[in-house]
Amino acid sequence: MKNFTQTKFKILDDSIVSELDQEAVLLNLSSGIYFQLNSIGLFIVANLNHFTDLNEVRNKIINKYDVSEKKCEEDLSDFLSKLDERGLLEVLKK
């Protein structure tokens, strides 16, 4: 799993989110690659429209959902790694 603690990241500009009932899909229009999102994934992606860092996103999740800081950071890093592996995330070193 990639370490996102020393980076800033955002969803690629040529990506869109399509919501379907309680789920959503993140689609890269250039590559055709998509990623299915649950409600928490949709919340995270909605907060990745501009470059941000792990702490900022983690704090937003903790404020909205009942989750420990450690569990949140682990799950968020896993989620970001999956987006990155699929080429849906733009990552910059701080």
C-alpha positions as CSV (number, residue, x, y, z in Angstrom):
1,M,0.0,0.0,0.0
2,K,1.3,3.4,-0.9
3,N,2.1,5.9,1.8
4,F,0.1,9.1,1.3
5,T,1.3,11.0,4.4
6,Q,3.9,13.1,2.5
7,T,1.7,13.8,-0.5
8,K,-1.2,15.9,-1.8
9,F,-3.7,14.3,-4.1
10,K,-6.9,14.8,-6.0
11,I,-9.2,13.0,-8.4
12,L,-8.0,13.4,-12.0
13,D,-9.7,16.3,-13.9
14,D,-11.1,14.1,-16.6
15,S,-13.1,12.1,-14.2
16,I,-16.8,12.3,-13.3
17,V,-19.0,10.8,-10.6
18,S,-22.4,9.3,-11.5
19,E,-24.7,8.6,-8.6
20,L,-27.2,5.7,-8.7
21,D,-29.5,5.4,-5.7
22,Q,-27.3,4.7,-2.6
23,E,-24.1,4.1,-4.7
24,A,-22.0,5.9,-7.2
25,V,-19.4,5.3,-9.9
26,L,-16.2,7.3,-10.5
27,L,-15.4,7.2,-14.2
28,N,-12.2,8.4,-15.9
29,L,-13.5,9.7,-19.3
30,S,-10.1,9.4,-21.0
31,S,-9.3,5.8,-20.0
32,G,-12.8,4.4,-19.4
33,I,-11.6,3.0,-16.1
34,Y,-14.3,3.2,-13.4
35,F,-14.5,2.5,-9.7
36,Q,-17.7,1.8,-7.7
37,L,-18.3,3.9,-4.6
38,N,-20.4,3.3,-1.5
39,S,-21.7,6.3,0.5
40,I,-18.4,6.8,2.3
41,G,-16.3,6.5,-0.9
42,L,-18.6,9.1,-2.5
43,F,-18.0,11.4,0.5
44,I,-14.2,11.0,0.2
45,V,-14.2,11.5,-3.6
46,A,-16.4,14.6,-3.2
47,N,-13.6,16.1,-1.0
48,L,-10.9,15.4,-3.6
49,N,-11.8,18.0,-6.2
50,H,-8.7,20.0,-5.3
51,F,-5.3,19.0,-4.0
52,T,-5.6,18.0,-0.4
53,D,-3.7,15.9,2.1
54,L,-4.4,12.8,4.2
55,N,-4.9,14.8,7.4
56,E,-7.5,17.1,5.9
57,V,-9.6,14.2,4.4
58,R,-9.2,12.1,7.5
59,N,-10.4,14.9,9.8
60,K,-13.5,15.4,7.6
61,I,-14.3,11.7,7.7
62,I,-13.9,11.6,11.5
63,N,-16.1,14.6,11.9
64,K,-18.9,13.0,9.8
65,Y,-18.6,9.3,10.8
66,D,-18.1,7.4,14.0
67,V,-14.7,6.0,13.3
68,S,-11.4,6.0,15.2
69,E,-8.5,8.0,13.8
70,K,-6.3,4.9,13.3
71,K,-9.0,2.9,11.6
72,C,-10.0,5.9,9.4
73,E,-6.4,6.4,8.3
74,E,-5.9,2.8,7.5
75,D,-9.1,2.5,5.5
76,L,-8.5,5.9,3.8
77,S,-5.0,4.9,2.7
78,D,-6.3,1.6,1.4
79,F,-9.0,3.5,-0.6
80,L,-6.6,6.0,-2.0
81,S,-4.2,3.2,-3.0
82,K,-7.0,1.5,-5.0
83,L,-7.8,4.8,-6.7
84,D,-4.1,5.4,-7.5
85,E,-3.6,1.8,-8.8
86,R,-6.5,2.4,-11.3
87,G,-5.1,5.7,-12.4
88,L,-7.9,7.8,-11.0
89,L,-5.8,9.9,-8.6
90,E,-3.2,12.6,-9.2
91,V,-0.5,12.5,-6.5
92,L,2.1,15.2,-5.8
93,K,4.9,15.1,-3.2
94,K,4.6,17.9,-0.6
